[in-house]
Amino acid sequence: MNITHEQEPIKQEDSILLAVMAKYYERSKRGQAKYGTNLDRKDIDLEGWLDHLQEELMDATLYIEKLKKEI
């Protein structure tokens, strides 16, 4: 994967950063395939994006609670 920032290649010396970036890329591809659009879409207003974020964070708290019960 060739990644650039401000027209310069990003050095591939941070394996953790590259692994996270690859996950973001794959997630973006899955989302585009599922929803037929990307985050550049204009059909959602600020409140709609905030609702999406709130829902994602609510899911995250549920996952945390589940994992805490597993410990």
Secondary structure as GFF3:
##gff-version 3
##sequence-region A 1 71
A	DSSP	beta_strand	4	5	.	.	.	ID=ss1
A	DSSP	beta_strand	8	9	.	.	.	ID=ss2
A	DSSP	alpha_helix	15	35	.	.	.	ID=ss3
A	DSSP	alpha_helix	46	70	.	.	.	ID=ss4
###
